[in-house]
Amino acid sequence: MAADERKPFLLRIPRDLWEELEKWAADELRSVNGQIEYLLRQAVEKRKRTQQKEG
């Protein structure tokens, strides 16, 4: 998959979590989808850094 391609997928989350993500995304001028992608990218980068320190 090319770097600019997007892979659609269904995500089921509790309503209260969705509402918190909506608020957070609005605070940072992002869509909820954009906020989730941002958070996932941060988590992946953190994991990579942790693995590099351990390795």
N, CA, C and O atoms as a GROMACS GRO file, in nm:
protein
  220
    1MET      N    1   0.086  -0.119   0.000
    1MET     CA    2   0.000   0.000   0.000
    1MET      C    3   0.090   0.124   0.000
    1MET      O    4   0.185   0.133   0.077
    2ALA      N    5   0.059   0.218  -0.086
    2ALA     CA    6   0.134   0.343  -0.095
    2ALA      C    7   0.116   0.424   0.033
    2ALA      O    8   0.015   0.410   0.102
    3ALA      N    9   0.214   0.508   0.063
    3ALA     CA   10   0.211   0.586   0.187
    3ALA      C   11   0.090   0.678   0.197
    3ALA      O   12   0.041   0.704   0.307
    4ASP      N   13   0.041   0.726   0.082
    4ASP     CA   14  -0.072   0.818   0.088
    4ASP      C   15  -0.207   0.747   0.078
    4ASP      O   16  -0.311   0.813   0.086
    5GLU      N   17  -0.208   0.614   0.060
    5GLU     CA   18  -0.334   0.540   0.059
    5GLU      C   19  -0.388   0.525   0.200
    5GLU      O   20  -0.312   0.521   0.297
    6ARG      N   21  -0.516   0.516   0.210
    6ARG     CA   22  -0.582   0.496   0.339
    6ARG      C   23  -0.654   0.363   0.337
    6ARG      O   24  -0.719   0.330   0.238
    7LYS      N   25  -0.642   0.287   0.442
    7LYS     CA   26  -0.710   0.159   0.454
    7LYS      C   27  -0.833   0.180   0.542
    7LYS      O   28  -0.819   0.203   0.662
    8PRO      N   29  -0.952   0.174   0.485
    8PRO     CA   30  -1.072   0.192   0.568
    8PRO      C   31  -1.097   0.068   0.654
    8PRO      O   32  -1.072  -0.045   0.613
    9PHE      N   33  -1.146   0.092   0.775
    9PHE     CA   34  -1.183  -0.019   0.862
    9PHE      C   35  -1.289   0.029   0.960
    9PHE      O   36  -1.301   0.148   0.988
   10LEU      N   37  -1.364  -0.065   1.011
   10LEU     CA   38  -1.470  -0.036   1.107
   10LEU      C   39  -1.412  -0.039   1.248
   10LEU      O   40  -1.338  -0.132   1.283
   11LEU      N   41  -1.445   0.059   1.327
   11LEU     CA   42  -1.400   0.065   1.466
   11LEU      C   43  -1.521   0.083   1.555
   11LEU      O   44  -1.596   0.180   1.541
   12ARG      N   45  -1.540  -0.009   1.644
   12ARG     CA   46  -1.651   0.003   1.739
   12ARG      C   47  -1.593   0.040   1.875
   12ARG      O   48  -1.511  -0.032   1.931
   13ILE      N   49  -1.638   0.154   1.926
   13ILE     CA   50  -1.592   0.200   2.057
   13ILE      C   51  -1.712   0.246   2.138
   13ILE      O   52  -1.816   0.282   2.082
   14PRO      N   53  -1.698   0.246   2.269
   14PRO     CA   54  -1.808   0.292   2.354
   14PRO      C   55  -1.841   0.439   2.327
   14PRO      O   56  -1.754   0.518   2.292
   15ARG      N   57  -1.968   0.473   2.343
   15ARG     CA   58  -2.015   0.609   2.316
   15ARG      C   59  -1.940   0.713   2.398
   15ARG      O   60  -1.905   0.819   2.347
   16ASP      N   61  -1.913   0.683   2.526
   16ASP     CA   62  -1.845   0.781   2.610
   16ASP      C   63  -1.703   0.809   2.559
   16ASP      O   64  -1.656   0.922   2.566
   17LEU      N   65  -1.635   0.706   2.510
   17LEU     CA   66  -1.502   0.726   2.453
   17LEU      C   67  -1.511   0.810   2.326
   17LEU      O   68  -1.429   0.899   2.304
   18TRP      N   69  -1.609   0.781   2.241
   18TRP     CA   70  -1.631   0.859   2.118
   18TRP      C   71  -1.651   1.006   2.152
   18TRP      O   72  -1.593   1.094   2.087
   19GLU      N   73  -1.733   1.033   2.252
   19GLU     CA   74  -1.762   1.172   2.291
   19GLU      C   75  -1.636   1.242   2.339
   19GLU      O   76  -1.615   1.360   2.308
   20GLU      N   77  -1.552   1.173   2.414
   20GLU     CA   78  -1.427   1.232   2.460
   20GLU      C   79  -1.334   1.260   2.342
   20GLU      O   80  -1.269   1.364   2.336
   21LEU      N   81  -1.329   1.166   2.247
   21LEU     CA   82  -1.246   1.187   2.128
   21LEU      C   83  -1.296   1.304   2.045
   21LEU      O   84  -1.217   1.381   1.991
   22GLU      N   85  -1.428   1.320   2.036
   22GLU     CA   86  -1.486   1.434   1.964
   22GLU      C   87  -1.442   1.565   2.026
   22GLU      O   88  -1.401   1.657   1.955
   23LYS      N   89  -1.450   1.574   2.158
   23LYS     CA   90  -1.409   1.697   2.228
   23LYS      C   91  -1.261   1.725   2.207
   23LYS      O   92  -1.222   1.838   2.175
   24TRP      N   93  -1.180   1.622   2.224
   24TRP     CA   94  -1.036   1.636   2.210
   24TRP      C   95  -1.000   1.678   2.068
   24TRP      O   96  -0.918   1.768   2.048
   25ALA      N   97  -1.061   1.613   1.970
   25ALA     CA   98  -1.035   1.646   1.830
   25ALA      C   99  -1.074   1.792   1.802
   25ALA      O  100  -1.000   1.864   1.735
   26ALA      N  101  -1.188   1.834   1.850
   26ALA     CA  102  -1.232   1.972   1.829
   26ALA      C  103  -1.134   2.071   1.891
   26ALA      O  104  -1.105   2.175   1.832
   27ASP      N  105  -1.082   2.040   2.009
   27ASP     CA  106  -0.983   2.126   2.074
   27ASP      C  107  -0.858   2.142   1.989
   27ASP      O  108  -0.794   2.248   1.991
   28GLU      N  109  -0.822   2.038   1.914
   28GLU     CA  110  -0.700   2.041   1.834
   28GLU      C  111  -0.729   2.061   1.685
   28GLU      O  112  -0.643   2.041   1.600
   29LEU      N  113  -0.853   2.103   1.655
   29LEU     CA  114  -0.895   2.133   1.517
   29LEU      C  115  -0.873   2.016   1.422
   29LEU      O  116  -0.823   2.033   1.311
   30ARG      N  117  -0.910   1.897   1.468
   30ARG     CA  118  -0.901   1.776   1.387
   30ARG      C  119  -1.037   1.709   1.382
   30ARG      O  120  -1.124   1.737   1.464
   31SER      N  121  -1.054   1.621   1.283
   31SER     CA  122  -1.170   1.532   1.283
   31SER      C  123  -1.143   1.420   1.384
   31SER      O  124  -1.029   1.402   1.427
   32VAL      N  125  -1.245   1.348   1.420
   32VAL     CA  126  -1.223   1.234   1.511
   32VAL      C  127  -1.132   1.133   1.443
   32VAL      O  128  -1.042   1.078   1.506
   33ASN      N  129  -1.154   1.109   1.314
   33ASN     CA  130  -1.068   1.017   1.241
   33ASN      C  131  -0.922   1.064   1.244
   33ASN      O  132  -0.831   0.985   1.268
   34GLY      N  133  -0.901   1.193   1.221
   34GLY     CA  134  -0.767   1.249   1.227
   34GLY      C  135  -0.705   1.238   1.364
   34GLY      O  136  -0.585   1.212   1.378
   35GLN      N  137  -0.787   1.257   1.467
   35GLN     CA  138  -0.737   1.246   1.605
   35GLN      C  139  -0.695   1.103   1.636
   35GLN      O  140  -0.591   1.081   1.698
   36ILE      N  141  -0.776   1.006   1.593
   36ILE     CA  142  -0.742   0.866   1.617
   36ILE      C  143  -0.613   0.831   1.544
   36ILE      O  144  -0.526   0.763   1.600
   37GLU      N  145  -0.600   0.876   1.420
   37GLU     CA  146  -0.477   0.849   1.344
   37GLU      C  147  -0.357   0.913   1.414
   37GLU      O  148  -0.251   0.850   1.425
   38TYR      N  149  -0.372   1.036   1.461
   38TYR     CA  150  -0.264   1.105   1.532
   38TYR      C  151  -0.221   1.026   1.656
   38TYR      O  152  -0.102   1.006   1.681
   39LEU      N  153  -0.318   0.981   1.734
   39LEU     CA  154  -0.288   0.905   1.856
   39LEU      C  155  -0.221   0.772   1.825
   39LEU      O  156  -0.129   0.730   1.895
   40LEU      N  157  -0.268   0.705   1.720
   40LEU     CA  158  -0.206   0.578   1.681
   40LEU      C  159  -0.063   0.599   1.635
   40LEU      O  160   0.026   0.520   1.669
   41ARG      N  161  -0.039   0.704   1.558
   41ARG     CA  162   0.098   0.733   1.513
   41ARG      C  163   0.190   0.762   1.632
   41ARG      O  164   0.305   0.717   1.635
   42GLN      N  165   0.140   0.838   1.729
   42GLN     CA  166   0.220   0.865   1.849
   42GLN      C  167   0.254   0.736   1.923
   42GLN      O  168   0.367   0.717   1.966
   43ALA      N  169   0.156   0.647   1.936
   43ALA     CA  170   0.177   0.520   2.006
   43ALA      C  171   0.280   0.434   1.933
   43ALA      O  172   0.365   0.372   1.997
   44VAL      N  173   0.273   0.430   1.801
   44VAL     CA  174   0.368   0.351   1.723
   44VAL      C  175   0.509   0.408   1.739
   44VAL      O  176   0.604   0.332   1.758
   45GLU      N  177   0.523   0.539   1.731
   45GLU     CA  178   0.655   0.601   1.748
   45GLU      C  179   0.711   0.576   1.887
   45GLU      O  180   0.830   0.549   1.902
   46LYS      N  181   0.626   0.584   1.989
   46LYS     CA  182   0.670   0.558   2.126
   46LYS      C  183   0.718   0.414   2.140
   46LYS      O  184   0.819   0.387   2.204
   47ARG      N  185   0.645   0.321   2.079
   47ARG     CA  186   0.683   0.180   2.084
   47ARG      C  187   0.818   0.159   2.016
   47ARG      O  188   0.903   0.085   2.067
   48LYS      N  189   0.838   0.222   1.901
   48LYS     CA  190   0.966   0.209   1.830
   48LYS      C  191   1.081   0.259   1.916
   48LYS      O  192   1.185   0.194   1.926
   49ARG      N  193   1.061   0.377   1.979
   49ARG     CA  194   1.167   0.433   2.064
   49ARG      C  195   1.197   0.340   2.181
   49ARG      O  196   1.314   0.321   2.217
   50THR      N  197   1.094   0.284   2.241
   50THR     CA  198   1.111   0.193   2.354
   50THR      C  199   1.187   0.068   2.311
   50THR      O  200   1.276   0.022   2.382
   51GLN      N  201   1.153   0.014   2.196
   51GLN     CA  202   1.220  -0.105   2.147
   51GLN      C  203   1.366  -0.077   2.114
   51GLN      O  204   1.452  -0.163   2.136
   52GLN      N  205   1.396   0.042   2.062
   52GLN     CA  206   1.534   0.078   2.030
   52GLN      C  207   1.617   0.089   2.158
   52GLN      O  208   1.733   0.048   2.160
   53LYS      N  209   1.558   0.145   2.264
   53LYS     CA  210   1.631   0.156   2.391
   53LYS      C  211   1.657   0.021   2.452
   53LYS      O  212   1.762  -0.001   2.512
   54GLU      N  213   1.562  -0.072   2.438
   54GLU     CA  214   1.575  -0.206   2.496
   54GLU      C  215   1.669  -0.294   2.413
   54GLU      O  216   1.732  -0.386   2.465
   55GLY      N  217   1.676  -0.265   2.283
   55GLY     CA  218   1.751  -0.352   2.189
   55GLY      C  219   1.893  -0.317   2.183
   55GLY      O  220   1.969  -0.380   2.109
   0.00000   0.00000   0.00000
